[in-house]
Each structure stands twice: as structure tokens, then as C-alpha cells.
Amino acid sequence: MNGLLVMLDILRARRGPQDLPADPALAVFWTGVAVAVGLAIGVPMYGATAALVMNLVDVAVLFGFVALALRFQGFVGRQVQTFTAMVGTGAILGLLMALLTLVAPIDPEAGEAPPLAVLGMLLLLGWLLFVYGHILHQALELSNRMAGVVIALGFVLISSVITQGVAGAVTA
């Protein structure tokens, strides 16, 4: 329960990844939650196989990104905490997105979503960028949070391109 409270505080930028234990089991737990939530969102749109592959690739890209960013800055010892913070907060925000898609379902055939659902998704994306920026600001000891947000935006774009590329290969 304490881990959840820390995650909620990280989502509100009140705490950082350094407040999580460097516990690989906690990282595995939040990774499992993230994949499960990703499947809940992805299966209706892409099918089970593609959704599973996309979620596993997304987690792998996140893990690799965190490892490279921390290595580049010389903070390798922070990898477990930073990854756990990013995968955990992403899972919680993903859960909110899953709930949003239940309330306002996306029509996969038409590729459309209700306008309020789109607005909600954009707000969640903005929140994700802010939170990832906050985590990176703390973990990389950046001079300001906006630098973290810019790095987070780069990560989200790269991750999206890789994940969508894999989705195209899996569904082709």
C-alpha cells in the first residue's frame, strides 16, 4: 500500500523516484500492472496478440530509455527506482485511460472517439508528460522540470513510433 501512496504522490509531483525503494520486485509488479492495463486498452483496438506485443515492446523501450538516460548522466544506480516510477505512474494513468474508454468507447472500425474522450485522452497525455518530466528532472538532476518534460516528449514520440511500427508488423 505504501508503494501506491508514493506513486500517487509522484503523480502529483510531491515526491520523486528517489522515494521508492530500489526493489526489482516492485518494478516487476508495476510492469505487470502496466501490461495488464495496456492489454485492457489495446485488445479491443488491435487484438490480443498485437496488444500484448505492443505492450511488451513499450515496456522494453521504457526500460532501455531509462537505462541509457541514466548511464549518459552517470546515475546508473537510480535505474530501478526511475523505471519503477515511470512504469508505475504510466500504469495508473493508463488505468484512468482504460476507464475513460469504458465510459466513452472508441470505435476501432471507424477509428473515431467521442470528442470528450479525445479531450480526456489529451489531458491524460499532458499529465503523463508532466509526470515523466518530473521523474526525469529528479532522476537526472536536471536544472529544471521543463527540460525533463522535453526529454519525456522525445521518449513518448520515439516509443510511439517503435510501438506502432511493431504493431504494423504484427498485424500485417
Backbone torsions as a table, in degrees:
resi	resn	phi	psi	omega
1	MET	NA	-36.7	-180.0
2	ASN	-61.0	-38.3	178.1
3	GLY	-61.7	-37.6	178.3
4	LEU	-66.8	-41.2	179.1
5	LEU	-63.8	-39.0	176.9
6	VAL	-64.8	-43.2	178.4
7	MET	-59.6	-42.8	179.2
8	LEU	-64.4	-37.0	176.0
9	ASP	-67.9	-36.6	176.4
10	ILE	-65.0	-39.3	177.3
11	LEU	-60.4	-26.1	179.0
12	ARG	-100.8	10.4	178.7
13	ALA	59.0	30.2	177.4
14	ARG	-94.9	-20.5	178.0
15	ARG	-138.1	173.1	-178.2
16	GLY	-131.2	-177.8	-178.2
17	PRO	-62.3	-26.2	179.3
18	GLN	-65.4	-14.9	179.3
19	ASP	-86.9	-4.3	175.2
20	LEU	-94.5	149.0	174.6
21	PRO	-70.5	149.1	176.1
22	ALA	-81.8	68.3	-172.4
23	ASP	-114.8	109.8	179.3
24	PRO	-57.4	-32.0	179.0
25	ALA	-64.2	-37.5	177.0
26	LEU	-66.8	-38.8	176.8
27	ALA	-63.1	-41.7	178.4
28	VAL	-65.0	-42.4	178.1
29	PHE	-57.3	-52.6	-177.8
30	TRP	-67.3	-30.1	174.8
31	THR	-64.7	-43.1	176.9
32	GLY	-61.3	-42.0	177.3
33	VAL	-62.5	-44.0	-178.9
34	ALA	-62.1	-42.9	179.7
35	VAL	-66.7	-42.3	179.0
36	ALA	-61.9	-44.7	178.7
37	VAL	-65.5	-41.5	178.0
38	GLY	-61.0	-37.3	176.8
39	LEU	-66.7	-40.5	178.8
40	ALA	-59.8	-36.3	179.1
41	ILE	-81.0	-42.3	-170.0
42	GLY	-82.3	-32.9	-176.0
43	VAL	-57.9	-46.1	179.4
44	PRO	-61.8	-28.6	-176.8
45	MET	-91.1	-36.2	-171.0
46	TYR	-119.6	-12.8	-172.5
47	GLY	91.6	162.3	-172.3
48	ALA	-64.5	-47.3	-176.0
49	THR	-64.1	-50.5	-179.0
50	ALA	-62.9	-41.3	-179.9
51	ALA	-63.3	-41.8	179.2
52	LEU	-64.2	-47.6	-179.9
53	VAL	-61.4	-44.3	-179.8
54	MET	-60.8	-42.6	-179.2
55	ASN	-68.0	-40.2	178.0
56	LEU	-66.1	-40.1	177.0
57	VAL	-64.8	-42.0	179.9
58	ASP	-59.9	-44.0	178.9
59	VAL	-66.1	-40.6	179.1
60	ALA	-64.3	-40.9	178.1
61	VAL	-63.9	-42.6	177.9
62	LEU	-60.9	-46.0	179.9
63	PHE	-60.4	-46.2	179.3
64	GLY	-64.1	-41.4	178.8
65	PHE	-61.4	-47.8	-179.9
66	VAL	-60.6	-45.2	-179.3
67	ALA	-60.7	-45.7	-179.1
68	LEU	-67.0	-45.1	-178.2
69	ALA	-62.0	-44.1	-179.3
70	LEU	-69.9	-37.6	177.8
71	ARG	-64.5	-42.6	-179.5
72	PHE	-59.7	-37.0	-179.4
73	GLN	-91.3	-4.7	178.3
74	GLY	82.1	26.2	-178.6
75	PHE	-119.2	46.5	-175.8
76	VAL	-57.8	-32.8	-178.6
77	GLY	-65.2	-10.4	-178.7
78	ARG	-97.4	6.4	-171.8
79	GLN	-61.5	-47.6	-176.3
80	VAL	-63.4	-46.2	-178.9
81	GLN	-65.0	-42.9	-178.2
82	THR	-67.0	-45.8	177.8
83	PHE	-61.2	-45.1	180.0
84	THR	-59.7	-44.1	179.7
85	ALA	-62.3	-43.7	-177.2
86	MET	-72.1	-43.8	-179.6
87	VAL	-69.9	-35.6	180.0
88	GLY	-69.6	-47.4	178.7
89	THR	-67.4	-35.4	175.7
90	GLY	-62.7	-38.0	178.6
91	ALA	-65.5	-42.3	-179.9
92	ILE	-66.0	-44.8	177.7
93	LEU	-66.9	-33.4	174.6
94	GLY	-63.9	-37.0	176.4
95	LEU	-62.6	-41.5	176.0
96	LEU	-62.3	-38.4	178.0
97	MET	-67.0	-38.9	177.5
98	ALA	-61.9	-42.4	177.3
99	LEU	-63.5	-38.3	178.1
100	LEU	-63.0	-40.3	179.5
101	THR	-71.3	-22.5	173.8
102	LEU	-73.3	-39.8	-179.4
103	VAL	-72.9	-41.2	-178.4
104	ALA	-130.7	82.8	-173.2
105	PRO	-63.1	147.4	174.6
106	ILE	-90.5	134.8	177.1
107	ASP	-87.7	103.4	-176.2
108	PRO	-65.2	-28.7	179.5
109	GLU	-68.6	-45.0	-179.0
110	ALA	-85.4	-17.3	-177.8
111	GLY	67.4	30.4	-177.2
112	GLU	-122.5	153.5	175.0
113	ALA	-131.9	150.4	176.1
114	PRO	-58.8	145.1	-177.2
115	PRO	-54.0	-39.7	178.8
116	LEU	-67.0	-33.0	176.5
117	ALA	-66.9	-40.8	178.0
118	VAL	-62.3	-44.1	178.1
119	LEU	-60.8	-44.6	177.9
120	GLY	-61.0	-41.8	179.1
121	MET	-65.7	-39.6	177.6
122	LEU	-64.7	-40.3	176.7
123	LEU	-63.6	-41.3	177.8
124	LEU	-65.8	-38.0	176.6
125	LEU	-63.5	-43.2	176.9
126	GLY	-61.1	-41.9	178.4
127	TRP	-64.0	-42.8	178.3
128	LEU	-59.7	-45.3	179.1
129	LEU	-62.3	-42.1	177.9
130	PHE	-61.4	-47.0	-177.4
131	VAL	-67.1	-46.1	177.3
132	TYR	-60.7	-40.4	177.0
133	GLY	-61.0	-41.6	177.5
134	HIS	-62.3	-46.0	-179.6
135	ILE	-62.1	-45.9	-179.1
136	LEU	-67.4	-36.7	176.1
137	HIS	-57.2	-45.6	-179.8
138	GLN	-69.9	-49.8	-173.1
139	ALA	-68.4	-36.6	-176.7
140	LEU	-95.8	-0.1	-177.6
141	GLU	52.0	50.0	179.0
142	LEU	-75.0	157.9	-176.4
143	SER	-68.1	-29.3	177.0
144	ASN	-151.7	162.2	-176.7
145	ARG	-66.7	-32.7	-178.5
146	MET	-61.5	-35.0	175.8
147	ALA	-60.9	-39.7	176.5
148	GLY	-64.3	-39.4	179.0
149	VAL	-64.8	-40.9	179.0
150	VAL	-63.6	-43.1	177.1
151	ILE	-64.1	-41.1	178.4
152	ALA	-61.9	-41.2	178.0
153	LEU	-61.6	-44.2	176.7
154	GLY	-59.2	-43.5	178.2
155	PHE	-61.3	-47.5	-177.8
156	VAL	-61.0	-41.3	178.8
157	LEU	-64.4	-48.1	180.0
158	ILE	-62.8	-44.6	179.4
159	SER	-61.3	-41.7	179.8
160	SER	-63.6	-43.7	179.9
161	VAL	-62.5	-46.5	-179.7
162	ILE	-64.2	-46.9	-177.6
163	THR	-64.1	-43.6	178.8
164	GLN	-67.3	-34.4	175.6
165	GLY	-62.8	-42.6	177.3
166	VAL	-65.7	-40.8	179.3
167	ALA	-60.4	-42.5	178.4
168	GLY	-62.5	-39.4	179.6
169	ALA	-69.5	-37.2	-177.9
170	VAL	-72.9	-39.4	-176.3
171	THR	-85.6	-9.3	-178.6
172	ALA	-76.4	NA	NA
